Structure formats: structure tokens, C-alpha cells
Amino acid sequence: MKSYPELVLEELQHDNTPRTSAQIEAQIAARTGVTPHKTAVHGAIIALRARPEVHLIHTETYPRKYSLATLSGSVKTKAEISA
């Protein structure tokens, strides 16, 4: 079985529209039948932010809405800048 951060990441990858943690939790519960404790999504988001390959963005106003950052073609990596 997948960990809860993996389920949150899959949900954000599946549909990248900005959503609140309650909306993310409802989608995961509808898909998998897993009903986590009330702070599980927040814990999963904190765990995902620690991963260097995952770039989460959120709104500044409450309730916060989370989504994955997408890289555009005009963004350069550190290696491209250094070259």
C-alpha cells in the first residue's frame, strides 16, 4: 500500500488545479476508500516539500490551495545558467 504523501502526490499529478487540503482529502477518500486523520494532508504536504524533485505551490490567502509547480520552457536550470 502507498504512503499518504504518495497518494497526495498522485492526486496532485492527476489533476493539477489548485485545491484545498480538504478537497485533496475528499478526492483520495473517493478513489481509495482511505479516510485519514484530519491533519494527514498537511503532514503529507510537509513531507512532499522536503523532497527536492517535488515543487509545490500554494495560495497566500486562507484556505490555502495547493498545486504542483510546472516548469516552463523559458526557465533555466543552474547548469544552463553556469554554462
N, C-alpha and C positions, 0 to 999 in steps of 0.2 A: 504494500500500500504506500502511496506517496505521502510525503510530509505536507503539512498545511501550507508552508511557504511555496512548495512546488505547485500545489493546487491554485494558490493565488496567482502565481506567475503564469500558469497555463490560462487562467481566466482572463488576465490582462492581455496575453498574447492573442487569445481567441477574438476578443472584442476590445479594441484599444480606446473606446470612448471614455472620457473622464467619468469616474463613478465613485460614490462614497463607499466607505468600508461596509456599511450595511447592505448596499446594493451588490457589492462583490460577494459578501457572505451569502446573500439570498441566491445568487446565481450558482455558487458552489453547492449549496444545500439542494437546490433543484436538480443539478446534474448528478451529484454523487450520493445524496442522501445523508451526508455527513453534517451534523449540527454541532459546531464547535462552541466553546465558551465565548462570552461576549467580547473579550479583548483579543481573540485569536487573530483576526485580520490585522490589527495594529502590530501585534508581535511578529506576524509574518512579513509585514512591510518593513519593519525594522531589520529583520533578518535578511531580507532581499536587498536592502540598501547597503549592507555590508559586503555584498558580492560585487566585485569590480566590473563584471560583464553586464550587470543589470543597472539600467538608468531609469529611475522612477521620477516622475514629476508630479507636483500637486498644486492645487489652487491655494491662494493665500488666504481666502476667506473661509469661514466655517459654514457648513460642514465641508471639510476638505474632500476634494475629488482627486483620485489617483489615476494615473495612466503611465504607460511606458514612453520614454522619450524615443523618438525616431531620428536617426541621423539623416541629414540631407546630404546631397552630393557636394555641396559647397563647403561643408565642414572638413577641415584638415586634421589629420592625426598629428601627434607630436613628431613622429618620424618624418612626415611630409614637410612639416614646418622646419625641422632641423636640416633637411636635405638641401 
